[in-house]
């Protein structure tokens, strides 16, 4: 069981870096090209969903409750549709 926990911790750590870097790049691109900001928002929503899944994995590993609505990104999807 410890090997599984260590593997999950490693996976979560390795996924957080690229997700964070991609989010920062999208944020910078949206500021530079406001016309593309709405299109980039769709990618930001998906990155947020992926980050929520990583947080859920980490919470499971630590025995904490997860937030099932976080991965769905319901608020962000509504904003995306309006945009």
Buried (B, 14 or more C-beta within 10 A) or exposed (E): EEEEEEEBBEBBEEBBEEBEEBBEEBEEBBEEEEEEBEEBBEBBBBBBBBBBBBBBBBBBBEEEEBEEEBBEBEEBBEEBEEE
